[in-house]
Amino acid sequence: MELKVPKIPVCVAIACCGVALVFQLVAVGGSGWRVDKEAEIESGLFRGCAYGFCSNIPSSEMPDWFRATQAFSILGLFAIAGSLAVGILHAVLENTRVLSILAIGSCAASAGALLIEVAVYGGEMGDFIRAAEGDSFGYGFILSIIACILSVGAAVFSILGQLSTLTPPGVHESPRHLTAFLVISCFYIANLPRVQNVIHAPVSRNRGNPDVDGRSHKQFAQGHWET
């Protein structure tokens, strides 16, 4: 099967999805969402560590907002993985409209899920972290925010890749053609009133005088137009 080279915006979107997937994997699997360096305590979404010993966090014993954060973190992770898979398909299959729509939708879904995740966790844990001494947001929270930003970037570049496919092939492949077309169009629009005056000038000047009209058209045909 012949590999298709994707356009630059699609390549950038694939790169954003790949980096976002790695960051979100570390954020979900890590324990560094809330860190207390003095007490050597770290807690994440699914795992917590204290004094070098780590254990899983029982979701059933956590409040609803924490379980919602866990759910949206997993949804965002799957959405990023789907975005990356669709982006890779651009290198194998033809750049169809269906793939572009799937890529834009999955990137937007991952960005939305991660945005809800970090907003809920930051809103609920922000006051507690500010009140406690030595507590701070850790690397997991920061990496998830970066993954959200990268997902937004991937969605934007996926849209740009779709828009580039709507451009006519000749214009897209040769920007000089587009520049020349714009210059000629602007010149024509700017001089359109003058062109119309030249076209209608013989009729408007000689209307109602058959002798002059006949002589004028004859001279005009011979290239000796005189007003």
C-alpha positions in Angstrom: 0.0 0.0 0.0 1.4 3.4 -1.0 1.9 5.8 1.9 0.4 9.2 1.6 2.4 12.1 2.8 0.0 14.2 5.0 0.0 18.0 4.8 2.0 20.1 7.3 -1.0 21.0 9.5 -1.9 17.4 9.7 1.7 16.5 10.7 1.7 19.1 13.4 -1.7 17.8 14.7 -0.3 14.3 14.8 2.7 15.5 16.8 0.5 17.4 19.2 -1.6 14.3 19.8 1.4 12.1 20.3 2.9 14.4 23.0 -0.5 15.0 24.6 -1.0 11.2 24.8 2.4 10.7 26.6 1.7 13.6 29.0 -1.8 12.3 29.8 -0.6 8.8 30.4 2.0 10.1 32.9 -0.7 12.3 34.5 -3.2 9.4 34.9 -0.8 6.8 36.0 1.3 9.1 38.2 0.8 10.2 41.8 1.9 13.8 41.5 -1.4 15.8 41.4 -1.1 17.0 45.0 2.4 17.1 46.5 3.6 17.7 50.0 7.4 17.8 49.8 7.9 18.3 53.5 5.8 15.2 54.5 6.9 13.3 51.4 3.3 12.6 50.4 1.9 12.6 46.9 -1.6 11.8 45.6 -2.9 11.4 42.1 -6.1 10.3 40.6 -5.7 6.6 41.0 -2.6 6.2 43.1 -1.1 7.8 46.2 2.4 7.6 47.8 3.6 8.3 51.3 7.1 7.9 52.6 8.1 5.9 49.5 5.1 3.4 49.7 2.4 3.6 47.1 -1.1 2.2 46.9 -4.2 2.5 44.8 -6.9 5.0 45.7 -10.3 3.4 46.3 -12.7 5.2 44.0 -15.8 4.1 45.9 -14.6 5.9 49.0 -13.9 9.2 47.2 -16.4 12.1 46.7 -18.4 12.5 43.5 -16.2 15.3 42.1 -13.1 13.1 42.5 -14.8 10.2 40.6 -15.9 12.7 37.9 -12.3 13.8 37.6 -11.2 10.2 37.2 -13.8 9.5 34.6 -13.0 12.6 32.5 -9.2 11.8 32.7 -9.9 8.4 31.2 -12.2 9.8 28.5 -9.6 12.4 27.6 -6.9 9.7 27.4 -9.0 7.6 25.0 -10.0 10.6 22.9 -6.4 11.6 22.5 -5.5 8.0 21.5 -8.3 8.1 19.0 -7.1 11.4 17.6 -3.6 10.0 17.1 -5.0 6.9 15.4 -7.0 9.0 13.0 -4.0 11.2 12.3 -1.9 8.2 11.5 -4.5 7.0 9.0 -3.8 10.2 7.0 -0.4 8.7 6.2 -1.9 5.4 5.0 -5.2 6.3 3.4 -6.4 9.1 1.2 -7.0 12.4 2.9 -10.8 12.1 2.9 -13.3 14.4 4.5 -14.5 11.7 6.9 -11.1 11.3 8.4 -10.7 15.1 8.8 -14.1 15.3 10.6 -13.2 12.4 12.9 -9.8 14.0 13.7 -11.4 17.4 14.5 -14.1 15.8 16.6 -11.8 13.5 18.6 -9.4 16.4 19.3 -12.2 18.6 20.4 -13.6 15.8 22.6 -10.2 15.2 24.2 -9.7 19.0 24.9 -13.2 19.2 26.4 -12.7 16.2 28.7 -9.4 17.4 29.9 -10.7 20.9 30.4 -13.5 19.6 32.7 -11.0 17.3 34.5 -8.5 20.1 35.4 -11.3 22.6 36.1 -13.0 20.3 38.6 -9.9 19.1 40.3 -8.4 22.6 40.5 -11.6 24.1 41.8 -12.1 21.5 44.5 -8.5 21.1 45.6 -7.4 24.7 45.1 -8.7 26.0 48.5 -7.4 23.0 50.3 -3.9 23.3 48.8 -3.8 27.0 49.5 -4.9 26.5 53.1 -2.4 23.6 53.8 1.2 24.4 54.5 3.6 22.8 52.0 1.0 21.5 49.6 1.1 22.4 46.0 -0.2 21.1 42.6 2.2 18.5 41.2 3.5 17.4 37.9 0.4 15.3 37.1 -1.9 18.3 37.2 0.5 20.4 35.1 1.0 17.7 32.5 -2.7 17.3 32.1 -3.1 21.0 31.5 -0.4 20.9 28.9 -2.1 17.9 27.3 -5.4 19.9 27.2 -3.6 22.8 25.4 -2.0 20.4 22.9 -5.4 18.8 22.2 -6.7 22.3 21.4 -3.7 22.9 19.1 -4.3 19.5 17.4 -7.9 20.5 16.8 -6.9 23.8 15.3 -4.3 22.3 13.0 -6.7 19.5 11.9 -9.2 22.3 10.9 -6.4 24.0 8.9 -5.6 20.7 7.2 -9.2 20.3 6.2 -9.3 23.9 4.9 -6.2 23.3 2.8 -8.0 20.4 1.1 -10.7 22.8 0.0 -8.3 25.0 -1.9 -8.1 24.3 -5.6 -5.0 22.0 -6.4 -3.4 24.5 -8.8 -3.7 27.4 -6.4 -2.6 25.4 -3.4 0.4 23.9 -5.1 1.6 27.2 -6.6 1.1 30.3 -4.3 2.4 32.5 -7.2 -0.7 31.6 -9.2 -2.9 32.8 -6.3 -0.9 36.0 -5.9 -1.2 36.7 -9.7 -4.9 36.0 -9.6 -5.4 38.4 -6.7 -3.4 41.2 -8.3 -5.2 40.8 -11.7 -8.6 40.8 -9.8 -7.7 43.9 -7.8 -6.5 45.7 -11.0 -9.7 44.8 -12.8 -12.0 45.9 -10.0 -10.1 49.2 -9.6 -10.3 50.0 -13.3 -13.8 48.6 -13.9 -15.5 52.1 -14.0 -13.0 53.3 -16.5 -13.5 50.2 -18.7 -17.2 50.7 -18.6 -16.9 54.4 -19.6 -14.7 53.4 -22.6 -17.1 50.8 -23.7 -20.2 53.0 -23.5 -18.5 56.3 -24.6 -19.2 56.0 -28.4 -22.9 55.3 -27.8 -23.4 58.0 -25.2 -21.6 60.7 -27.2 -23.1 60.1 -30.6 -26.6 58.9 -29.6 -29.3 60.4 -31.7 -27.0 61.5 -34.7 -27.0 58.7 -37.3 -24.4 60.5 -39.5 -22.0 61.0 -36.7 -22.6 57.5 -35.5 -21.9 56.0 -38.9 -18.7 58.0 -39.3 -17.6 57.4 -35.8 -17.9 53.6 -36.0 -16.1 53.6 -39.3 -13.2 55.7 -37.9 -13.2 53.5 -34.8 -12.8 50.4 -36.9 -9.9 52.0 -38.8 -8.2 53.0 -35.6 -8.6 56.8 -36.1 -11.1 57.6 -33.3 -11.4 61.3 -32.7 -13.7 63.0 -30.2 
